[in-house]
Amino acid sequence: MMIKIQVMQVPSILLEDDWELLLSMVATERRAGAARYVHQADAYRSVLGEALARVTLADQIGGQAKKISFIRNAYGKPFLNEHAEHPFNLSHSGDWVVMISGGHGLVGIDVEQTNPIDLQIADRFFAPQEHRYLISQPADMQVETFYRLWTLKESYIKAVGKGLSIPLDSFAILPNDQGDWHCEQDEAYRFHSERLDDGHMLAACSVGTALPTEYDVVTVQDVLQAIRK
């Protein structure tokens, strides 16, 4: 199976009936967590992420979206309970929920809202060669480069599935002579990085299967329609 990357924009407001339907689809813990969020946008992102995963994975492996069951490893990475070999990963930030699925090996994805940031954080968390690459960029490109590197590193950590037990400065993801992103410490991985829009950066990685050059745009209505089938 080829790898699929999906992106879904989070609406500012959901109709009450649609929200209740989405809540009915997700795990009890997710519903309880959504009720505790101070900001409704955080609840939307959390629930929409699981709903997208359920309808996508049900379509790929068969079965009903509501009956999909998830487990997590010791580091918190989710897997399908009865199809742990079927790779997928989720991320959400700002206005977007993103998902990667399919392929024949580990996959990871990350999206980040590109807010202004103190670039000194790179000195603490990036590998030395990444920090040198960052500060070598033109001043007006350094924030974008920071988020490009950050999301690439996060996508790798999420694919490996060992969380921050892997120190962020223990590996470096940099462009090679052809301009392709790669990790010298783990050459098996392939990477993709792009701006999702003016305010968000997306990165994905995989091992064993090529990454797609384009992503699929999914709407909340697409997810609701799949649930109502």
C-alpha positions in Angstrom: 0.0 0.0 0.0 1.3 3.4 -0.9 1.7 6.1 1.8 -1.1 8.6 2.1 -0.8 12.0 3.7 -4.1 13.8 4.6 -4.6 17.3 5.8 -7.8 18.7 7.4 -8.5 22.3 8.3 -10.1 22.8 11.7 -13.2 25.0 11.6 -13.7 27.8 14.1 -17.2 26.5 14.8 -18.9 23.2 14.4 -22.7 22.7 14.4 -23.8 21.1 17.7 -25.3 18.0 16.0 -22.0 17.5 14.0 -19.9 17.9 17.2 -22.1 15.4 19.1 -21.7 12.9 16.2 -17.9 13.3 16.3 -17.9 12.9 20.1 -19.9 9.7 19.8 -17.2 8.2 17.5 -14.2 8.6 19.7 -12.9 6.8 22.7 -14.4 7.5 26.2 -11.0 9.0 27.3 -11.0 11.4 24.3 -14.5 12.6 25.0 -13.6 13.2 28.7 -10.5 15.0 27.7 -12.4 17.2 25.2 -14.7 18.3 28.0 -11.8 19.5 30.1 -10.2 21.7 27.5 -10.4 25.4 28.3 -10.3 26.4 24.6 -12.8 24.8 22.3 -10.3 24.8 19.4 -8.1 22.3 21.4 -11.1 20.0 21.8 -11.9 20.2 18.1 -8.3 19.3 17.1 -8.2 16.4 19.5 -11.5 14.9 18.5 -11.2 15.6 14.8 -7.8 13.9 14.8 -9.2 10.6 16.2 -12.2 10.8 13.9 -10.0 11.2 10.9 -7.9 8.3 12.0 -10.9 6.1 12.5 -12.6 6.7 9.1 -9.3 6.5 7.2 -8.1 3.3 8.9 -11.5 1.6 8.7 -11.4 2.3 4.9 -7.9 0.8 4.6 -8.3 -2.3 6.8 -12.0 -2.8 6.6 -14.6 -2.7 9.4 -16.5 0.0 11.1 -14.8 3.3 12.1 -16.5 3.3 15.6 -15.1 -0.2 16.3 -11.5 0.7 15.5 -9.4 0.1 18.7 -6.1 1.7 19.6 -3.3 0.8 21.9 -0.2 2.7 22.8 3.4 1.6 23.4 5.4 2.5 26.5 6.2 5.9 25.0 2.7 6.8 24.0 2.8 6.1 20.3 -0.6 4.8 19.1 -1.1 1.7 17.1 -4.1 -0.2 15.8 -5.0 -2.9 18.4 -5.6 -5.7 16.0 -3.5 -4.5 13.1 -0.4 -3.1 14.8 1.6 -3.7 11.6 -0.5 -1.1 9.7 1.4 2.1 10.1 -0.2 5.5 10.8 0.6 8.7 12.7 -1.3 11.9 13.5 -0.4 15.5 14.4 -2.4 18.7 15.0 -1.5 22.3 15.6 -3.2 25.6 15.0 -5.7 25.3 12.1 -4.7 21.9 11.0 -5.0 18.1 11.7 -2.7 16.0 9.6 -2.3 12.2 9.2 0.1 9.8 7.5 -0.9 6.1 6.9 0.1 3.1 4.8 3.4 1.9 3.5 5.4 -1.0 4.7 7.3 0.4 7.7 7.3 3.1 10.4 5.9 6.5 9.5 5.7 9.8 11.3 4.2 13.3 10.7 4.3 16.7 12.4 2.6 20.0 11.9 3.5 23.2 13.8 2.0 26.6 13.8 4.9 28.9 12.9 4.6 31.5 15.7 7.5 33.9 16.4 10.1 32.2 18.5 13.4 32.9 20.3 15.9 31.1 18.1 18.2 30.5 21.0 16.1 27.4 21.7 17.8 25.8 18.7 21.1 25.9 20.6 19.6 23.8 23.3 17.7 21.2 21.3 19.3 21.0 17.9 22.4 19.0 17.0 25.4 21.3 16.4 25.4 20.8 12.7 21.7 21.7 12.5 22.4 24.9 14.6 25.2 25.8 12.2 22.9 25.3 9.2 20.2 27.4 10.8 22.4 30.4 11.6 23.9 30.2 8.1 20.5 31.0 6.6 19.5 34.6 5.7 18.0 36.4 8.7 14.6 36.6 7.2 14.6 32.8 6.6 15.8 31.6 10.0 12.4 31.3 11.7 11.1 29.3 8.7 14.2 27.1 8.8 13.8 26.6 12.5 10.3 25.2 12.0 11.3 23.1 9.1 14.1 21.5 11.1 11.8 21.1 14.2 9.0 19.4 12.3 11.4 17.1 10.5 12.9 16.1 13.8 9.5 15.6 15.4 8.3 13.5 12.5 11.4 11.2 12.9 10.9 10.8 16.7 7.2 10.1 16.2 8.0 7.4 13.6 10.6 5.7 15.7 8.1 5.8 18.5 10.4 6.2 21.5 9.4 9.8 22.4 11.9 12.1 24.0 13.9 9.2 25.2 15.7 10.0 22.0 17.5 13.3 22.8 16.8 15.9 20.1 20.5 16.8 19.8 21.5 13.2 19.2 20.7 13.2 15.5 20.7 15.7 12.7 18.3 16.1 9.7 19.9 18.3 7.0 19.7 18.7 3.2 22.1 16.6 1.2 23.9 17.7 -2.0 20.7 17.0 -4.0 18.7 19.2 -1.6 16.9 16.1 -0.1 16.4 16.0 3.6 18.2 13.1 5.3 19.4 11.8 8.6 23.1 10.7 8.7 22.4 8.7 11.9 19.6 6.8 10.3 19.9 6.6 6.5 16.9 4.3 6.2 14.4 7.2 6.6 13.0 9.4 3.9 11.8 12.9 4.6 9.4 15.5 3.2 9.0 19.1 4.3 6.7 21.9 3.1 4.7 24.9 4.2 1.1 23.9 4.6 0.1 27.6 4.5 1.5 30.9 5.6 1.2 30.0 9.3 2.0 26.2 9.4 4.9 23.9 8.6 4.4 20.2 7.7 7.0 17.4 7.8 6.7 13.6 7.3 9.0 10.7 7.3 8.9 7.0 6.4 11.1 4.0 6.3 10.7 1.4 3.5 8.2 3.3 1.3 8.5 6.5 -0.7 6.6 9.5 0.5 3.9 11.1 -1.7 4.7 14.4 -3.4 1.2 15.6 -2.8 -1.3 15.4 0.1 -5.0 14.8 0.1 -7.2 17.6 1.5 -10.0 16.2 3.7 -12.9 18.3 5.0 -14.8 17.9 8.2 -17.8 17.2 6.0 -15.9 14.3 4.4 -15.4 12.8 7.8 -19.0 13.3 8.9 -20.2 11.8 5.6 -18.0 8.7 6.2 -19.3 8.4 9.7 -23.0 8.6 8.6 -22.6 5.8 6.0 
